[in-house]
Amino acid sequence: MSEQDPALSALPVDPTFPPSAYERVSTLLRSGVSGFFILATIGMITALIQHPSETVSQLTASNPATDYGSVGAYLQQLFQLHGDAVILIGIFLMIGVTVGRVVYAMIDFYRGGEKALALVCGTVVTLLVVGLFVVGPFVR
């Protein structure tokens, strides 16, 4: 009788997704959510320190992603630990985690012979990326 990893025995049985797929997705989710909470906390604390007189509604009145004219300006603010720049990188991290989950699913569906579901995942990735890079910059 072979010993099985307890973490693998807790995974749902699904012939389409091998246990390694569940492990990759769960690791990605845990890492992304942890990173987001760390960055969001740092960003909120620095925003409160840098803008002590502003209310929450004043701080959230505009889309912080549109406040930067270039990647260089954003990176400068990020390295100076401006609160909204740090929170924004946390948001990008969470968006990246979402895209990563769907990409992992697409690959595993394709490998498992589920080409229709792989196509659905590919469509979702396309919509997420278009929403982020094409539609997103116009949202204020």
Protein Blocks (a to p, Z undefined) as FASTA:
>chain_A
ZZddfklmmpccdfklcfklmmmmmmmmmmmmmmmmmmmmmmmmmmmmmmmmbcfklmmm
pcfklmpmbfklmmmmmmnopaklmmmmmmmmmmmmmmmmmmmmmmmmmmnopamlmmmm
mmmmmmmmmmmmmmmmmpZZ
